[in-house]
C-alpha cells in the first residue's frame, strides 16, 4: 500500500440502459456516501453520462467516458469528443482499453492521439496497457510493455504526463476470472513506474497512480491493494452490481 490515494473505478462497458445506470448510480451514491479514503469513479455508456452526472452532482463519485475520438467536432459519425465528455460532466476518460485495441483496432498511434486529445480537453486520461497470455507465457511482458507504453506516451511533455493515470490490465485477466497474483501485479506495476522514471523523473514516477484491472472481486481486492505499486482498480464485471463495487471500495480503504 502506497501513500498515493487509491482510485476505485468502474468500467460499465456496453452494459446498463439509462434507467439501469441511474439505478446503479443511485445505489452507489447512497452506499458510498461516507467512503472518503479512496477516490471513486464510474464510467457508464455515453448515453447515460449526462443523467448520471446530474444524479451524482455534489457527491465524491466522479464520472468518466469509456473512450473518445481525437477530433473535437466535425463529420465523424458515431464519434464522441473530449469537449463533449467534459460538457456532459466527465472528469476522466479511459484510453486504450484492450477491447478498444483488439475489437476496434485502436493502434498505439491512435491511443497516443486520443491521450493528447483527452489532456487538451482538460480530462484525466486512464491509459490502459497490458500483455496477452501469449506474451506472458513467452516471458516478454516487460519488453512488450516498454514498447507499448513508449509508443502510447510519445511526445507528451512532463507537465502533461503528470495528469495521467495508468491501468495495468493483463489481457488474459480481463473478464476471465483469472486474476494476476498480487506478486505479478505488484512486480509489473513497479516495472511500469520505473519506465516513467526512465522517461521522465522520480517525481513523476512516484506520484503516478497505477491501477490494476483484471477480474478484481471483493475477495481479492484487499491483497492486491496491499501491494506498494497498486494504487487502485479499474473494474469491469464486478462494477455492475452496487454490492460488489461497494465491497471492493471498502476493502481498498486501508
Ligand atoms: C476491464 O475491462 O477493464 C476489466 C478489468 O474487466 P473485469 O474486471 O471484468 O476483468
Boltz pocket constraint, residues with backbone or C-beta under 6 A from the ligand:
constraints:
  - pocket:
      binder: B
      contacts: [[A, 11], [A, 169], [A, 173], [A, 174], [A, 175], [A, 176], [A, 177], [A, 213], [A, 214], [A, 215], [A, 216], [A, 234], [A, 235], [A, 236], [A, 237], [A, 238]]
      max_distance: 6.0
